[in-house]
Amino acid sequence: MGDMGDYWRDVKPDMKERSQRKRAANRKSGAAILHAAGVPFEAKSGGAHLIVQAGDHVVDYWPGTGKWATRDHQFSIVGRGIAGLMQHIKGQKS
């Protein structure tokens, strides 16, 4: 195969391992940030899915990827990142 094919074949295992480490670190830090802020949540699937109480509604948060989504049947809000989630929660508590 060409040089680029060889390169990506060699690099892929390292990239995959780094991605797995990053998602694991995100799972720990996401829960720690919510806990430190006093935000009530319930951990599911070993911390891969957090069910967060935001004011009068519930938000599903997947800290490994950073994705979060509100559980509103009429108008769901979807976002990414713990900072965006914290901003959303702050707006719901006001």
Protein Blocks (a to p, Z undefined) as FASTA:
>chain_A
ZZklmmmmmmmmmmmmmmmmmmmmmmmmmmmmmmmnopacddeehhpaccddehjbccdd
dfknopacdddfklccddedjklmmmmmmmmmZZ
